[in-house]
Amino acid sequence: MKKLVVKAMSGTDDPERAAQAFTVAATALASGFEVSLWLTSEASYFALPGRCEEFTLPHSAALDQLRDAILAGGTITLCTQCAVRRGITENDLLPGISIMGSASFVEEIMADGVQALVY
């Protein structure tokens, strides 16, 4: 099975880009692909309870619903350095989201059959 790794870098600072990352990840999952979503930079805050629920963008699917779909069938990972810079710990995260570093990201995107996208 082909795998898609989506790296989300934008949060409320660039809502269209943020929504696009979640939308593409959820769409790929619904299409039968293996999906991994990495939250980095300002998107890091979406790993926290309530943050996706607060996000709104006209004509976009609800971010919390997209997140829940991705968690149900794929993985969501928060960048270690991004978490540390924002004071986010494992205890702060929504259930099912993990924290990993760049070595894990590189290993994941370099595997055979993987397509990586950055938003």
C-alpha positions as CSV (number, residue, x, y, z in Angstrom):
1,M,0.0,0.0,0.0
2,K,1.3,3.4,-0.9
3,K,1.7,5.9,2.0
4,L,1.3,9.6,2.2
5,V,3.1,11.7,4.8
6,V,1.8,15.2,5.2
7,K,3.8,17.8,7.1
8,A,1.6,20.6,8.4
9,M,3.5,23.8,9.3
10,S,0.7,26.4,9.4
11,G,-1.9,27.1,12.1
12,T,-4.2,30.0,12.6
13,D,-1.5,32.2,11.1
14,D,-2.3,30.7,7.6
15,P,-5.7,29.0,8.0
16,E,-6.1,27.9,4.3
17,R,-2.8,26.1,4.3
18,A,-3.6,24.5,7.7
19,A,-7.0,23.3,6.5
20,Q,-5.5,22.0,3.2
21,A,-3.0,19.8,5.1
22,F,-5.7,18.2,7.2
23,T,-8.1,17.9,4.2
24,V,-5.5,16.2,1.9
25,A,-4.5,13.8,4.7
26,A,-8.1,12.8,5.5
27,T,-8.9,12.5,1.8
28,A,-5.9,10.2,1.1
29,L,-7.0,8.1,4.1
30,A,-10.6,7.9,2.8
31,S,-9.1,6.9,-0.6
32,G,-7.4,3.8,1.0
33,F,-3.9,5.1,1.4
34,E,-1.8,4.8,4.6
35,V,-1.5,8.3,6.1
36,S,0.8,10.0,8.6
37,L,0.3,13.7,9.5
38,W,3.2,15.6,11.2
39,L,2.4,18.8,13.1
40,T,5.3,21.3,13.1
41,S,5.7,25.0,13.6
42,E,2.4,26.8,14.3
43,A,0.4,23.6,13.4
44,S,1.9,22.1,16.7
45,Y,-1.0,23.7,18.6
46,F,-3.5,21.4,16.8
47,A,-2.1,18.6,19.0
48,L,-3.7,20.2,22.0
49,P,-7.3,19.7,23.2
50,G,-9.8,22.3,21.9
51,R,-7.5,23.8,19.3
52,C,-9.0,22.1,16.2
53,E,-12.5,22.8,17.6
54,E,-11.7,26.5,17.8
55,F,-10.5,26.6,14.2
56,T,-12.9,27.9,11.6
57,L,-12.5,28.5,7.9
58,P,-15.5,29.2,5.6
59,H,-16.2,26.4,3.1
60,S,-13.8,24.0,4.8
61,A,-14.5,20.8,6.7
62,A,-14.3,21.1,10.4
63,L,-10.7,20.6,11.5
64,D,-11.6,18.5,14.5
65,Q,-13.6,16.1,12.3
66,L,-10.7,15.8,9.9
67,R,-8.3,15.3,12.8
68,D,-10.5,12.6,14.3
69,A,-10.7,10.7,10.9
70,I,-6.9,10.8,10.6
71,L,-6.5,9.5,14.2
72,A,-9.0,6.7,13.5
73,G,-7.2,5.4,10.5
74,G,-3.7,6.9,10.4
75,T,-1.2,8.6,12.7
76,I,-0.6,12.1,13.9
77,T,2.9,13.1,15.2
78,L,4.1,16.3,16.8
79,C,7.7,17.4,16.1
80,T,9.9,17.2,19.2
81,Q,11.6,20.5,18.8
82,C,8.4,22.3,17.9
83,A,6.8,20.9,21.1
84,V,9.7,21.9,23.3
85,R,9.7,25.5,21.8
86,R,6.1,25.8,22.7
87,G,6.2,24.2,26.1
88,I,4.1,21.3,25.0
89,T,4.6,17.9,26.7
90,E,3.2,14.4,26.2
91,N,0.8,15.1,29.0
92,D,-0.7,18.0,27.1
93,L,-1.5,16.1,23.9
94,L,-4.8,14.6,22.7
95,P,-4.9,10.9,23.0
96,G,-3.4,9.1,20.0
97,I,-0.9,11.9,19.1
98,S,2.8,11.2,19.8
99,I,5.9,13.3,19.9
100,M,8.9,12.3,17.7
101,G,12.0,13.9,16.3
102,S,13.4,14.6,12.9
103,A,15.1,11.3,12.6
104,S,11.7,9.5,12.7
105,F,10.3,11.9,10.1
106,V,13.3,11.3,7.8
107,E,13.0,7.5,8.2
108,E,9.3,7.7,7.5
109,I,9.6,9.8,4.3
110,M,12.5,7.9,2.9
111,A,10.8,4.5,2.9
112,D,9.8,2.9,-0.4
113,G,6.4,3.8,-1.6
114,V,6.1,7.0,0.4
115,Q,5.0,10.4,-1.0
116,A,5.6,13.4,1.2
117,L,3.8,16.8,1.0
118,V,4.5,19.9,3.0
119,Y,1.9,22.6,3.8
